[in-house]
Amino acid sequence: MLENGEIMSAEELFSYCEKNGNLFEIRENEHTIYDASRLNLKVFSVNKDKKTIEIKPISLAWKLTGGTTIKLRLRNGASISTTPEHKYVVYRNSEITKLEAKDLVLGDRVVCPARIKVNSNINLIEEILFLLSNKNFYVSLKNELYEKIKTIIVEHGTNRIAKEISTETKGKLLYHELSNNRFLLKDLVSVSKILNIKPDIIYSGIKYIKYTEGKQVWRNTSKARLPANLLDLFYLAGLLFGDGSNKNFIAERKDLKKRFYYICKDLGIDSKLLQNNKTLFEILNSLFDYSEIKNRGNIKMSNFLMKCDDIHLAEFIKGNFDIYGIIDKSKDAISINSTSNGMIDDLQLALLRFGCTAVKNNNALYLSGVSAKNFVDNIGFGSEEKRISSLHLTSNICDNTGLNLVSSGNTLQAEKIMNNSFELSYIEVSGLEVSYEDFVYDITVNDNHNFVANG
């Protein structure tokens, strides 16, 4: 995970540095290294002396000829494969030290983050307009903005504007869009940049948005409004984001109906026809990688979502837990399951932003102890029934207790470094496996020479 919340595999990160960085060194049949120092890529890193999580820049990206690797499994379900010489930050014999993978033994505790503080610098409105403009969305503007843009474009000339925005739309077609107040969103975004109109003004000035797959711009598909409250959009995405097994959830959940119907009303959509609204589907797909039911076994949390601030991310997670979350009294835990391993892995990382160390067991995540309390305090449930049950579950948990982990039905106590920030936890090594990889990837991180990773 990068400092802005974006999730990249080690291979993806190397490919990015290969494309945008400078070649540092090649040794045939050994390694290829790229200098990433000018790319402003930063990751989370453990300062073993201060016992804190810090943000540090990546200086080098490595691709190494493979061979024997060691796959490490932790008690919380996380795993990672590295070369035998790769060093881990480990708690052993009452001190934090660095050990190579080949020297680890079962029962060692790897130092992991208990909380990650992401630096989200994303402009939500601007990013939403950009992502939507990559698809065939058309918009109709509210009168005030429409008249303003119409006047300016006419003054400049449609042919001139069409050339300046570097679009396939010709001047004649742009004039037609202007006359009928139906703009290709991509054109509108480009025009707004030329005319120095801020993204917030464009967003709030859109009356309706409509997706079309063909030339009949205003036919065949249903239109929608962009939400006035973005938190509602994230919550709705969380409600709908799953494997489709709860497609009739609203009809069965009286405690969710009120907000759900309010959100649909704000979007200008009949809640009974929501599943058939192509425009809404494409909006959710553009922003959250929402997919057809048949493809939901491979769903993941989009980079747009992971780069958002904690407030909006929490709303998505709340919606998802309202549908798929369970208060598991038998394990004294809050749990959630998914048919998608990718979704579970991404959610496990996302929950760290709220001080929740989730334990992965097959296709489920479990939160207990302090992690469950942090979930209730920092995310919570929209469902009144689940909210009350979760408060009861966590009512006797104190902030200074250890970190409870749930695995295979048993409650395990993971030691936690006792400092004011509660940033680190010790997670027990539960499995070590020798394997083989054709290539392995690594990065060099300044100062601490370690980074937080999973996979």
C-alpha positions as a Markdown table, in Angstrom:
| # | Residue | x | y | z |
|---|---|---|---|---|
| 1 | Met | 0.0 | 0.0 | 0.0 |
| 2 | Leu | 1.3 | 3.4 | -1.0 |
| 3 | Glu | 1.0 | 6.4 | 1.4 |
| 4 | Asn | -2.1 | 7.7 | -0.6 |
| 5 | Gly | -3.9 | 4.4 | 0.0 |
| 6 | Glu | -3.4 | 3.0 | -3.5 |
| 7 | Ile | -2.7 | -0.7 | -3.6 |
| 8 | Met | -0.1 | -2.0 | -6.0 |
| 9 | Ser | 1.5 | -5.4 | -6.3 |
| 10 | Ala | 5.3 | -5.5 | -6.2 |
| 11 | Glu | 5.3 | -6.4 | -9.9 |
| 12 | Glu | 3.0 | -3.5 | -10.7 |
| 13 | Leu | 5.2 | -1.2 | -8.7 |
| 14 | Phe | 8.3 | -2.3 | -10.6 |
| 15 | Ser | 6.5 | -1.9 | -13.9 |
| 16 | Tyr | 5.6 | 1.6 | -13.0 |
| 17 | Cys | 9.2 | 2.4 | -12.1 |
| 18 | Glu | 10.5 | 0.7 | -15.2 |
| 19 | Lys | 8.2 | 3.0 | -17.3 |
| 20 | Asn | 8.7 | 6.2 | -15.4 |
| 21 | Gly | 12.0 | 5.9 | -13.5 |
| 22 | Asn | 15.7 | 5.7 | -14.6 |
| 23 | Leu | 17.6 | 2.5 | -15.2 |
| 24 | Phe | 20.0 | 2.1 | -12.3 |
| 25 | Glu | 21.7 | -1.3 | -12.9 |
| 26 | Ile | 21.4 | -4.5 | -14.9 |
| 27 | Arg | 23.2 | -7.7 | -14.0 |
| 28 | Glu | 22.4 | -10.5 | -16.4 |
| 29 | Asn | 20.7 | -13.5 | -14.7 |
| 30 | Glu | 20.7 | -11.6 | -11.4 |
| 31 | His | 18.7 | -8.5 | -11.2 |
| 32 | Thr | 17.4 | -5.3 | -12.9 |
| 33 | Ile | 17.1 | -2.1 | -10.8 |
| 34 | Tyr | 15.4 | 1.2 | -11.5 |
| 35 | Asp | 15.9 | 4.5 | -9.7 |
| 36 | Ala | 12.6 | 5.6 | -8.3 |
| 37 | Ser | 13.9 | 8.5 | -6.2 |
| 38 | Arg | 12.3 | 11.2 | -8.4 |
| 39 | Leu | 8.9 | 9.5 | -8.7 |
| 40 | Asn | 7.7 | 10.6 | -5.2 |
| 41 | Leu | 6.5 | 7.1 | -4.3 |
| 42 | Lys | 6.2 | 6.6 | -0.6 |
| 43 | Val | 5.2 | 3.6 | 1.5 |
| 44 | Phe | 4.6 | 2.8 | 5.1 |
| 45 | Ser | 7.6 | 1.6 | 7.1 |
| 46 | Val | 8.3 | 0.5 | 10.7 |
| 47 | Asn | 10.7 | 2.5 | 12.8 |
| 48 | Lys | 11.8 | -0.3 | 15.2 |
| 49 | Asp | 13.5 | 2.2 | 17.6 |
| 50 | Lys | 10.6 | 4.6 | 17.9 |
| 51 | Lys | 8.0 | 1.8 | 17.6 |
| 52 | Thr | 6.0 | 3.7 | 15.1 |
| 53 | Ile | 4.8 | 3.5 | 11.5 |
| 54 | Glu | 6.4 | 6.2 | 9.3 |
| 55 | Ile | 6.0 | 7.2 | 5.7 |
| 56 | Lys | 9.3 | 6.8 | 3.7 |
| 57 | Pro | 10.2 | 7.3 | 0.0 |
| 58 | Ile | 11.1 | 4.4 | -2.3 |
| 59 | Ser | 14.5 | 4.9 | -3.8 |
| 60 | Leu | 15.0 | 1.7 | -5.9 |
| 61 | Ala | 12.7 | -0.9 | -7.5 |
| 62 | Trp | 14.1 | -4.4 | -8.0 |
| 63 | Lys | 13.3 | -7.3 | -10.3 |
| 64 | Leu | 15.4 | -10.3 | -9.2 |
| 65 | Thr | 15.9 | -13.7 | -10.9 |
| 66 | Gly | 14.0 | -16.1 | -8.8 |
| 67 | Gly | 14.7 | -19.4 | -7.3 |
| 68 | Thr | 13.9 | -20.7 | -3.8 |
| 69 | Thr | 11.4 | -18.6 | -1.9 |
| 70 | Ile | 9.9 | -18.8 | 1.6 |
| 71 | Lys | 6.2 | -18.2 | 2.0 |
| 72 | Leu | 5.4 | -16.7 | 5.4 |
| 73 | Arg | 1.9 | -17.1 | 6.9 |
| 74 | Leu | 0.8 | -15.0 | 9.9 |
| 75 | Arg | -1.9 | -15.8 | 12.5 |
| 76 | Asn | -4.1 | -13.1 | 11.1 |
| 77 | Gly | -4.2 | -14.8 | 7.7 |
| 78 | Ala | -1.8 | -12.5 | 5.9 |
| 79 | Ser | 1.0 | -14.1 | 3.8 |
| 80 | Ile | 3.9 | -13.0 | 1.7 |
| 81 | Ser | 6.6 | -14.8 | -0.3 |
| 82 | Thr | 10.2 | -13.5 | -0.4 |
| 83 | Thr | 13.7 | -14.7 | -1.0 |
| 84 | Pro | 15.4 | -16.5 | 1.9 |
| 85 | Glu | 17.6 | -13.5 | 2.5 |
| 86 | His | 14.8 | -10.9 | 2.8 |
| 87 | Lys | 14.7 | -9.3 | 6.2 |
| 88 | Tyr | 11.7 | -9.0 | 8.4 |
| 89 | Val | 11.2 | -6.8 | 11.5 |
| 90 | Val | 10.5 | -9.3 | 14.2 |
| 91 | Tyr | 9.8 | -9.3 | 18.0 |
| 92 | Arg | 11.9 | -12.1 | 19.6 |
| 93 | Asn | 13.2 | -12.4 | 23.1 |
| 94 | Ser | 11.5 | -9.2 | 24.3 |
| 95 | Glu | 13.2 | -7.0 | 21.7 |
| 96 | Ile | 12.6 | -5.9 | 18.1 |
| 97 | Thr | 15.2 | -7.0 | 15.6 |
| 98 | Lys | 15.6 | -7.9 | 12.0 |
| 99 | Leu | 15.8 | -11.5 | 10.8 |
| 100 | Glu | 16.2 | -13.0 | 7.4 |
| 101 | Ala | 13.3 | -15.2 | 6.2 |
| 102 | Lys | 15.4 | -18.3 | 6.4 |
| 103 | Asp | 16.0 | -17.7 | 10.1 |
| 104 | Leu | 12.4 | -17.3 | 11.1 |
| 105 | Val | 10.7 | -20.1 | 13.1 |
| 106 | Leu | 7.1 | -20.8 | 14.0 |
| 107 | Gly | 6.1 | -18.7 | 17.0 |
| 108 | Asp | 8.2 | -15.7 | 16.0 |
| 109 | Arg | 6.1 | -12.5 | 15.9 |
| 110 | Val | 6.4 | -10.2 | 12.9 |
| 111 | Val | 6.0 | -6.5 | 13.7 |
| 112 | Cys | 2.9 | -5.2 | 11.8 |
| 113 | Pro | 0.9 | -2.0 | 11.7 |
| 114 | Ala | -2.1 | -1.8 | 14.1 |
| 115 | Arg | -3.1 | 1.4 | 12.3 |
| 116 | Ile | -2.2 | 3.1 | 9.1 |
| 117 | Lys | -2.7 | 6.8 | 8.5 |
| 118 | Val | -3.1 | 7.4 | 4.8 |
| 119 | Asn | -2.4 | 10.8 | 3.2 |
| 120 | Ser | -5.3 | 11.3 | 0.9 |
| 121 | Asn | -4.7 | 14.2 | -1.4 |
| 122 | Ile | -7.5 | 13.3 | -3.9 |
| 123 | Asn | -10.0 | 16.0 | -5.0 |
| 124 | Leu | -13.1 | 13.8 | -5.0 |
| 125 | Ile | -15.2 | 16.0 | -7.3 |
| 126 | Glu | -12.4 | 16.4 | -9.8 |
| 127 | Glu | -11.5 | 12.7 | -9.8 |
| 128 | Ile | -15.2 | 11.7 | -10.2 |
| 129 | Leu | -15.6 | 13.9 | -13.2 |
| 130 | Phe | -12.4 | 12.6 | -14.7 |
| 131 | Leu | -13.3 | 8.9 | -14.2 |
| 132 | Leu | -16.8 | 9.4 | -15.6 |
| 133 | Ser | -15.5 | 11.3 | -18.6 |
| 134 | Asn | -13.6 | 8.2 | -19.7 |
| 135 | Lys | -16.9 | 6.7 | -20.6 |
| 136 | Asn | -19.8 | 7.7 | -22.9 |
| 137 | Phe | -21.7 | 9.8 | -20.4 |
| 138 | Tyr | -23.8 | 12.7 | -21.5 |
| 139 | Val | -25.1 | 15.4 | -19.2 |
| 140 | Ser | -27.7 | 18.1 | -19.2 |
| 141 | Leu | -26.9 | 21.3 | -17.3 |
| 142 | Lys | -28.9 | 23.5 | -15.0 |
| 143 | Asn | -30.0 | 26.7 | -16.5 |
| 144 | Glu | -27.5 | 29.1 | -14.8 |
| 145 | Leu | -24.4 | 27.1 | -15.8 |
| 146 | Tyr | -25.8 | 26.2 | -19.2 |
| 147 | Glu | -26.4 | 29.9 | -20.1 |
| 148 | Lys | -22.9 | 30.8 | -18.9 |
| 149 | Ile | -21.1 | 28.1 | -20.9 |
| 150 | Lys | -23.3 | 28.7 | -23.9 |
| 151 | Thr | -22.5 | 32.4 | -24.0 |
| 152 | Ile | -18.8 | 31.8 | -23.7 |
| 153 | Ile | -18.6 | 29.1 | -26.3 |
| 154 | Val | -20.6 | 31.2 | -28.8 |
| 155 | Glu | -18.3 | 34.1 | -28.2 |
| 156 | His | -15.2 | 31.9 | -28.8 |
| 157 | Gly | -16.8 | 30.0 | -31.7 |
| 158 | Thr | -17.7 | 26.3 | -31.6 |
| 159 | Asn | -15.1 | 25.3 | -34.2 |
| 160 | Arg | -12.3 | 27.0 | -32.3 |
| 161 | Ile | -13.4 | 25.4 | -29.0 |
| 162 | Ala | -13.7 | 22.0 | -30.6 |
| 163 | Lys | -10.0 | 22.2 | -31.9 |
| 164 | Glu | -8.7 | 23.4 | -28.5 |
| 165 | Ile | -10.3 | 20.6 | -26.5 |
| 166 | Ser | -8.7 | 17.9 | -28.7 |
| 167 | Thr | -11.8 | 15.9 | -29.0 |
| 168 | Glu | -13.4 | 13.8 | -31.7 |
| 169 | Thr | -16.4 | 16.1 | -31.5 |
| 170 | Lys | -16.4 | 18.5 | -34.4 |
| 171 | Gly | -17.5 | 22.1 | -34.2 |
| 172 | Lys | -20.9 | 21.3 | -35.8 |
| 173 | Leu | -21.6 | 18.5 | -33.4 |
| 174 | Leu | -20.5 | 20.6 | -30.4 |
| 175 | Tyr | -22.9 | 23.3 | -31.6 |
| 176 | His | -25.7 | 20.7 | -31.7 |
| 177 | Glu | -24.8 | 19.6 | -28.1 |
| 178 | Leu | -24.9 | 23.3 | -27.1 |
| 179 | Ser | -28.2 | 23.9 | -28.7 |
| 180 | Asn | -29.9 | 21.0 | -27.1 |
| 181 | Asn | -28.1 | 21.2 | -23.7 |
| 182 | Arg | -26.7 | 17.7 | -24.0 |
| 183 | Phe | -23.0 | 17.6 | -23.6 |
| 184 | Leu | -20.6 | 14.7 | -23.8 |
| 185 | Leu | -19.1 | 14.8 | -20.3 |
| 186 | Lys | -15.6 | 14.4 | -21.7 |
| 187 | Asp | -16.2 | 17.6 | -23.9 |
| 188 | Leu | -17.7 | 19.5 | -20.9 |
| 189 | Val | -14.7 | 18.7 | -18.7 |
| 190 | Ser | -12.3 | 19.8 | -21.4 |
| 191 | Val | -14.2 | 23.0 | -22.0 |
| 192 | Ser | -14.3 | 23.8 | -18.3 |
| 193 | Lys | -10.5 | 23.6 | -18.1 |
| 194 | Ile | -10.2 | 26.0 | -21.0 |
| 195 | Leu | -12.7 | 28.4 | -19.5 |
| 196 | Asn | -11.2 | 28.0 | -16.0 |
| 197 | Ile | -14.5 | 26.8 | -14.5 |
| 198 | Lys | -13.8 | 24.8 | -11.3 |
| 199 | Pro | -14.8 | 21.1 | -11.1 |
| 200 | Asp | -17.2 | 21.9 | -8.1 |
| 201 | Ile | -19.2 | 24.3 | -10.3 |
| 202 | Ile | -19.4 | 21.8 | -13.1 |
| 203 | Tyr | -20.5 | 19.0 | -10.8 |
| 204 | Ser | -23.2 | 21.0 | -9.0 |
| 205 | Gly | -24.4 | 22.5 | -12.3 |
| 206 | Ile | -25.2 | 19.1 | -13.8 |
| 207 | Lys | -28.9 | 18.5 | -13.9 |
| 208 | Tyr | -28.9 | 14.9 | -15.2 |
| 209 | Ile | -26.3 | 12.4 | -16.4 |
| 210 | Lys | -27.0 | 9.6 | -18.8 |
| 211 | Tyr | -24.9 | 6.7 | -20.2 |
| 212 | Thr | -25.3 | 5.6 | -23.7 |
| 213 | Glu | -23.6 | 2.9 | -25.8 |
| 214 | Gly | -24.7 | 4.2 | -29.2 |
| 215 | Lys | -25.4 | 7.3 | -31.1 |
| 216 | Gln | -28.9 | 7.8 | -29.8 |
| 217 | Val | -27.7 | 10.0 | -27.0 |
| 218 | Trp | -30.9 | 10.6 | -25.0 |
| 219 | Arg | -32.7 | 7.3 | -25.7 |
| 220 | Asn | -32.7 | 3.7 | -24.5 |
| 221 | Thr | -31.0 | 4.1 | -21.1 |
| 222 | Ser | -32.3 | 5.7 | -17.9 |
| 223 | Lys | -30.9 | 9.0 | -16.6 |
| 224 | Ala | -29.8 | 9.9 | -13.1 |
| 225 | Arg | -28.7 | 12.8 | -11.0 |
| 226 | Leu | -25.2 | 13.1 | -9.5 |
| 227 | Pro | -25.6 | 12.9 | -5.7 |
| 228 | Ala | -25.5 | 16.1 | -3.7 |
| 229 | Asn | -24.1 | 14.2 | -0.7 |
| 230 | Leu | -21.1 | 12.0 | -1.8 |
| 231 | Leu | -21.3 | 10.1 | 1.5 |
| 232 | Asp | -24.6 | 8.6 | 0.3 |
| 233 | Leu | -23.0 | 7.5 | -3.0 |
| 234 | Phe | -20.2 | 5.7 | -1.1 |
| 235 | Tyr | -22.7 | 4.1 | 1.3 |
| 236 | Leu | -24.9 | 2.9 | -1.6 |
| 237 | Ala | -21.8 | 1.5 | -3.4 |
| 238 | Gly | -21.0 | -0.5 | -0.2 |
| 239 | Leu | -24.6 | -1.8 | 0.0 |
| 240 | Leu | -24.5 | -3.0 | -3.6 |
| 241 | Phe | -20.9 | -4.2 | -3.7 |
| 242 | Gly | -20.9 | -8.0 | -3.2 |
| 243 | Asp | -21.5 | -11.3 | -4.8 |
| 244 | Gly | -25.1 | -10.7 | -5.6 |
| 245 | Ser | -26.4 | -13.3 | -3.0 |
| 246 | Asn | -28.3 | -10.6 | -1.2 |
| 247 | Lys | -30.0 | -9.0 | -4.3 |
| 248 | Asn | -33.3 | -8.7 | -2.4 |
| 249 | Phe | -31.8 | -7.3 | 0.7 |
| 250 | Ile | -33.7 | -4.0 | 0.8 |
| 251 | Ala | -37.1 | -5.7 | 0.7 |
| 252 | Glu | -36.0 | -7.8 | 3.7 |
| 253 | Arg | -34.2 | -5.0 | 5.8 |
| 254 | Lys | -36.6 | -2.5 | 7.2 |
| 255 | Asp | -33.8 | -0.8 | 9.1 |
| 256 | Leu | -32.0 | 0.1 | 5.9 |
| 257 | Lys | -35.0 | 1.1 | 3.8 |
| 258 | Lys | -35.3 | 4.7 | 4.9 |
| 259 | Arg | -31.8 | 5.8 | 3.9 |
| 260 | Phe | -31.8 | 3.6 | 0.8 |
| 261 | Tyr | -35.0 | 5.3 | -0.5 |
| 262 | Tyr | -33.6 | 8.7 | 0.4 |
| 263 | Ile | -30.4 | 8.0 | -1.6 |
| 264 | Cys | -32.4 | 6.8 | -4.6 |
| 265 | Lys | -34.6 | 9.9 | -4.5 |
| 266 | Asp | -31.6 | 12.1 | -4.4 |
| 267 | Leu | -30.3 | 10.3 | -7.5 |
| 268 | Gly | -33.7 | 10.7 | -9.2 |
| 269 | Ile | -34.0 | 6.9 | -9.5 |
| 270 | Asp | -37.0 | 4.6 | -8.7 |
| 271 | Ser | -35.6 | 2.4 | -5.9 |
| 272 | Lys | -37.6 | -0.6 | -7.3 |
| 273 | Leu | -35.9 | -0.2 | -10.7 |
| 274 | Leu | -32.4 | 0.5 | -9.3 |
| 275 | Gln | -30.9 | -2.8 | -10.5 |
| 276 | Asn | -32.0 | -2.0 | -14.1 |
| 277 | Asn | -30.6 | 1.5 | -14.2 |
| 278 | Lys | -27.7 | 1.4 | -16.7 |
| 279 | Thr | -26.5 | 4.9 | -15.9 |
| 280 | Leu | -26.1 | 4.1 | -12.2 |
| 281 | Phe | -24.4 | 0.8 | -13.0 |
| 282 | Glu | -21.9 | 2.5 | -15.2 |
| 283 | Ile | -21.3 | 5.3 | -12.6 |
| 284 | Leu | -20.6 | 2.6 | -9.9 |
| 285 | Asn | -18.4 | 0.7 | -12.4 |
| 286 | Ser | -16.4 | 3.8 | -13.3 |
| 287 | Leu | -15.7 | 4.7 | -9.6 |
| 288 | Phe | -15.8 | 1.5 | -7.7 |
| 289 | Asp | -15.2 | -1.2 | -10.3 |
| 290 | Tyr | -18.8 | -2.5 | -9.7 |
| 291 | Ser | -19.4 | -5.5 | -12.0 |
| 292 | Glu | -22.1 | -7.8 | -13.3 |
| 293 | Ile | -23.2 | -10.5 | -10.8 |
| 294 | Lys | -21.6 | -13.2 | -12.8 |
| 295 | Asn | -18.1 | -11.5 | -12.4 |
| 296 | Arg | -18.4 | -10.6 | -8.7 |
| 297 | Gly | -16.2 | -13.5 | -7.6 |
| 298 | Asn | -13.3 | -11.4 | -8.7 |
| 299 | Ile | -14.3 | -8.0 | -7.2 |
| 300 | Lys | -11.7 | -5.8 | -5.6 |
| 301 | Met | -11.8 | -2.4 | -4.0 |
| 302 | Ser | -10.9 | 0.2 | -6.7 |
| 303 | Asn | -7.9 | 2.5 | -6.4 |
| 304 | Phe | -10.3 | 5.5 | -6.5 |
| 305 | Leu | -11.9 | 4.1 | -3.3 |
| 306 | Met | -8.6 | 3.3 | -1.6 |
| 307 | Lys | -7.3 | 6.7 | -2.3 |
| 308 | Cys | -10.3 | 8.5 | -0.8 |
| 309 | Asp | -10.2 | 10.0 | 2.7 |
| 310 | Asp | -11.2 | 7.9 | 5.7 |
| 311 | Ile | -14.6 | 9.5 | 6.0 |
| 312 | His | -15.8 | 8.4 | 2.6 |
| 313 | Leu | -14.0 | 5.0 | 2.8 |
| 314 | Ala | -15.7 | 4.4 | 6.1 |
| 315 | Glu | -19.1 | 5.0 | 4.6 |
| 316 | Phe | -18.4 | 2.4 | 1.9 |
| 317 | Ile | -17.3 | -0.2 | 4.5 |
| 318 | Lys | -20.3 | 0.6 | 6.6 |
| 319 | Gly | -22.7 | -0.1 | 3.7 |
| 320 | Asn | -20.9 | -3.4 | 3.0 |
| 321 | Phe | -21.0 | -4.5 | 6.6 |
| 322 | Asp | -24.6 | -3.6 | 6.8 |
| 323 | Ile | -25.4 | -6.2 | 4.2 |
| 324 | Tyr | -22.6 | -8.8 | 4.6 |
| 325 | Gly | -21.4 | -8.2 | 8.1 |
| 326 | Ile | -22.4 | -10.5 | 11.1 |
| 327 | Ile | -22.2 | -10.0 | 14.8 |
| 328 | Asp | -20.7 | -13.5 | 15.6 |
| 329 | Lys | -21.5 | -14.1 | 19.3 |
| 330 | Ser | -19.9 | -17.5 | 19.2 |
| 331 | Lys | -16.5 | -15.9 | 18.5 |
| 332 | Asp | -17.1 | -12.6 | 20.2 |
| 333 | Ala | -16.3 | -11.0 | 16.9 |
| 334 | Ile | -17.7 | -8.9 | 14.0 |
| 335 | Ser | -17.2 | -10.8 | 10.8 |
| 336 | Ile | -17.8 | -10.4 | 7.1 |
| 337 | Asn | -17.4 | -12.8 | 4.2 |
| 338 | Ser | -17.1 | -12.6 | 0.4 |
| 339 | Thr | -16.7 | -15.1 | -2.5 |
| 340 | Ser | -13.8 | -12.9 | -3.7 |
| 341 | Asn | -10.4 | -13.3 | -2.2 |
| 342 | Gly | -9.3 | -10.0 | -3.7 |
| 343 | Met | -12.1 | -8.2 | -1.9 |
| 344 | Ile | -11.2 | -9.8 | 1.4 |
| 345 | Asp | -7.5 | -8.9 | 1.0 |
| 346 | Asp | -8.2 | -5.3 | 0.1 |
| 347 | Leu | -10.7 | -4.9 | 2.9 |
| 348 | Gln | -8.2 | -6.3 | 5.4 |
| 349 | Leu | -5.7 | -3.6 | 4.4 |
| 350 | Ala | -8.4 | -0.9 | 4.3 |
| 351 | Leu | -9.6 | -1.7 | 7.9 |
| 352 | Leu | -6.0 | -0.9 | 9.2 |
| 353 | Arg | -6.8 | 2.8 | 8.5 |
| 354 | Phe | -9.3 | 2.6 | 11.3 |
| 355 | Gly | -7.2 | 0.7 | 13.8 |
| 356 | Cys | -8.8 | -2.7 | 12.9 |
| 357 | Thr | -6.5 | -5.7 | 12.6 |
| 358 | Ala | -8.8 | -8.2 | 10.8 |
| 359 | Val | -8.0 | -11.9 | 10.9 |
| 360 | Lys | -8.5 | -13.7 | 7.6 |
| 361 | Asn | -9.9 | -17.2 | 7.7 |
| 362 | Asn | -10.8 | -18.6 | 4.3 |
| 363 | Asn | -13.1 | -16.0 | 2.7 |
| 364 | Ala | -14.0 | -14.3 | 5.9 |
| 365 | Leu | -12.6 | -11.5 | 8.1 |
| 366 | Tyr | -13.0 | -11.4 | 11.9 |
| 367 | Leu | -12.7 | -8.4 | 14.1 |
| 368 | Ser | -12.5 | -8.9 | 17.9 |
| 369 | Gly | -11.2 | -7.2 | 21.0 |
| 370 | Val | -9.8 | -3.7 | 20.4 |
| 371 | Ser | -10.2 | -4.1 | 16.6 |
| 372 | Ala | -14.0 | -4.7 | 17.0 |
| 373 | Lys | -14.2 | -1.6 | 19.3 |
| 374 | Asn | -12.3 | 0.5 | 16.8 |
| 375 | Phe | -14.7 | -0.6 | 14.1 |
| 376 | Val | -17.7 | 0.4 | 16.1 |
| 377 | Asp | -16.1 | 3.7 | 17.1 |
| 378 | Asn | -14.6 | 4.7 | 13.7 |
| 379 | Ile | -16.9 | 3.0 | 11.2 |
| 380 | Gly | -20.0 | 1.5 | 12.8 |
| 381 | Phe | -23.2 | 0.1 | 11.4 |
| 382 | Gly | -26.0 | 2.0 | 9.6 |
| 383 | Ser | -28.3 | -0.9 | 10.5 |
| 384 | Glu | -29.9 | -0.1 | 13.9 |
| 385 | Glu | -30.1 | -3.8 | 14.8 |
| 386 | Lys | -26.4 | -4.5 | 14.1 |
| 387 | Arg | -25.4 | -1.2 | 15.7 |
| 388 | Ile | -27.0 | -2.2 | 19.0 |
| 389 | Ser | -25.6 | -5.7 | 18.9 |
| 390 | Ser | -22.1 | -4.4 | 18.1 |
| 391 | Leu | -22.3 | -1.9 | 21.0 |
| 392 | His | -23.2 | -4.7 | 23.3 |
| 393 | Leu | -20.4 | -6.9 | 22.0 |
| 394 | Thr | -17.7 | -4.2 | 22.6 |
| 395 | Ser | -19.1 | -2.6 | 25.7 |
| 396 | Asn | -16.5 | -4.2 | 28.1 |
| 397 | Ile | -13.5 | -3.7 | 25.8 |
| 398 | Cys | -11.0 | -1.2 | 27.0 |
| 399 | Asp | -8.6 | 0.8 | 24.7 |
| 400 | Asn | -5.5 | -0.4 | 26.5 |
| 401 | Thr | -6.2 | -4.1 | 26.2 |
| 402 | Gly | -4.3 | -6.4 | 23.9 |
| 403 | Leu | -5.3 | -7.2 | 20.3 |
| 404 | Asn | -7.6 | -10.2 | 20.1 |
| 405 | Leu | -7.2 | -12.3 | 17.0 |
| 406 | Val | -9.7 | -14.9 | 15.9 |
| 407 | Ser | -8.5 | -18.0 | 14.0 |
| 408 | Ser | -10.2 | -21.4 | 13.4 |
| 409 | Gly | -12.7 | -20.6 | 16.1 |
| 410 | Asn | -10.2 | -19.9 | 18.8 |
| 411 | Thr | -9.4 | -16.5 | 20.4 |
| 412 | Leu | -5.7 | -15.7 | 20.4 |
| 413 | Gln | -4.1 | -12.9 | 22.3 |
| 414 | Ala | -1.5 | -11.0 | 20.2 |
| 415 | Glu | 0.9 | -8.9 | 22.1 |
| 416 | Lys | 0.8 | -5.2 | 21.3 |
| 417 | Ile | 3.6 | -2.7 | 21.8 |
| 418 | Met | 2.3 | -0.5 | 24.6 |
| 419 | Asn | 3.0 | 3.1 | 23.5 |
| 420 | Asn | 0.9 | 6.1 | 23.3 |
| 421 | Ser | 0.1 | 5.7 | 19.6 |
| 422 | Phe | -0.7 | 2.0 | 19.5 |
| 423 | Glu | 0.6 | 1.9 | 16.0 |
| 424 | Leu | 2.3 | -1.6 | 16.1 |
| 425 | Ser | 1.2 | -5.1 | 16.9 |
| 426 | Tyr | 3.0 | -8.4 | 17.0 |
| 427 | Ile | 1.5 | -11.1 | 14.8 |
| 428 | Glu | 2.6 | -14.7 | 15.3 |
| 429 | Val | 4.2 | -16.7 | 12.4 |
| 430 | Ser | 1.9 | -19.7 | 11.9 |
| 431 | Gly | 3.3 | -21.2 | 8.7 |
| 432 | Leu | 6.6 | -21.4 | 6.8 |
| 433 | Glu | 6.7 | -23.0 | 3.3 |
| 434 | Val | 9.6 | -23.3 | 0.8 |
| 435 | Ser | 8.5 | -22.6 | -2.7 |
| 436 | Tyr | 9.9 | -21.4 | -6.1 |
| 437 | Glu | 9.4 | -18.3 | -8.2 |
| 438 | Asp | 10.8 | -17.4 | -11.6 |
| 439 | Phe | 11.1 | -13.8 | -10.6 |
| 440 | Val | 10.7 | -11.9 | -7.3 |
| 441 | Tyr | 10.3 | -8.1 | -6.8 |
| 442 | Asp | 11.6 | -5.8 | -4.0 |
| 443 | Ile | 12.0 | -2.2 | -3.2 |
| 444 | Thr | 14.6 | -0.2 | -1.3 |
| 445 | Val | 13.1 | 2.2 | 1.3 |
| 446 | Asn | 15.2 | 5.0 | 2.7 |
| 447 | Asp | 16.2 | 5.1 | 6.4 |
| 448 | Asn | 14.2 | 2.2 | 7.9 |
| 449 | His | 14.9 | -0.2 | 5.0 |
| 450 | Asn | 11.5 | -2.0 | 5.4 |
| 451 | Phe | 8.0 | -1.6 | 4.2 |
| 452 | Val | 4.5 | -2.8 | 5.0 |
| 453 | Ala | 3.2 | -5.4 | 2.5 |
| 454 | Asn | 0.7 | -8.3 | 2.2 |
| 455 | Gly | 0.7 | -10.9 | -0.6 |
